[in-house]
Amino acid sequence: MKLGSFLAGVVVGGLCVGTVAVLRPFQVQEIQPRYVVDGRDQRRLAGIADHVFRGRVVGNLGQTKRSVIDIPLTLWQVEVLANYKGALPATVTVAQTGGYEGFTNTLVLNEDDALLTIGHEYVLAVNRVDGHHLIATPYGDIAVEPGAAVDAHWRAVVAGATAS
């Protein structure tokens, strides 16, 4: 085989592989982890969390992978507006299980938990994992409607929190 033919084959083959990757249809994949505590119960959610706070998402800091599992984590910069459990600085990095995998053109979500939205406020229940404040369960990010008064409610939830 001549060198020119070989190089042409490599180039054409590379273009075909690249074309296949680009033509992959977009898909959403939901992961279904199992939790020890039902995060839908706000008292239990607050009980298992290291920190519970209200915050506004101010930026997307990219993605990483969890060290123990091969699932993307999306990193968010969050301005802390009110601490309900634990004390956090004015701004923290919050990790959310899920994110976009470009090679497979797939959005990976933790159950049906949509990714956070910049500019929106959330009550966040987080645990310290792998150097991040990881949102605890897919129920640990509760959207706050504009103008809603949630501080008294969440202080009461944290006061009555139970981890069992």
C-alpha positions, -999 to +999 in steps of 0.1 A: +000+000+000+013+034-009+017+060+018-006+084+000-034+059-002-030+050+035-031+087+045-062+093+024-079+063+041-071+077+075-085+111+066-117+097+051-121+073+080-116+101+105-142+122+087-167+094+088-162+088+125-166+126+131-197+127+110-213+098+129-206+116+162-222+148+150-252+130+136-261+113+169-296+123+179-300+143+211-314+122+240-321+125+277-310+098+300-324+096+335-304+078+362-323+062+390-301+061+421-314+046+454-314+067+486-315+057+522-338+085+530-369+097+511-359+133+501-395+142+494-400+145+531-385+180+538-378+172+575-358+141+565-341+159+537-330+187+561-319+160+585-295+143+561-281+175+547-249+192+560-263+226+549-297+239+539-299+274+524-317+297+500-295+308+471-295+324+437-276+307+409-252+333+395-230+312+371-222+279+355-187+267+363-186+237+339-187+200+346-167+173+363-173+137+371-179+121+405-148+101+416-168+070+425-192+068+396-189+079+360-218+104+360-214+141+352-217+168+378-226+203+368-210+230+389-229+261+398-218+293+415-245+302+440-250+334+460-261+324+496-291+345+505-302+328+538-286+300+558-311+276+575-288+248+586-250+253+588-231+284+579-218+290+544-199+320+529-216+345+507-209+325+475-204+287+472-199+261+445-227+237+443-225+204+424-256+189+408-257+153+396-263+154+359-251+173+329-244+172+292-222+145+276-211+159+242-197+127+227-231+109+230-252+141+227-270+131+259-284+152+288-280+130+319-305+139+347-309+126+382-344+111+379-364+140+364-344+167+382-338+195+357-305+214+358-305+246+378-311+279+360-289+309+362-307+338+379-332+316+397-335+311+434-336+277+451-337+262+486-307+239+484-300+209+507-264+199+502-237+175+515-200+179+514-188+153+489-156+151+468-148+187+477-181+201+465-214+210+481-234+182+464-272+186+462-287+159+483-311+137+463-330+150+433-353+167+458-326+189+473-331+218+449-365+234+454-373+263+431-384+295+449-411+315+431-403+352+428-416+370+459-423+338+478-416+339+516-398+307+523-374+316+552-398+310+581-410+277+566-374+263+561-363+274+595-392+255+610-384+225+588-348+225+599-358+228+636-380+197+632-355+178+610-349+141+614-325+119+595-346+087+599 
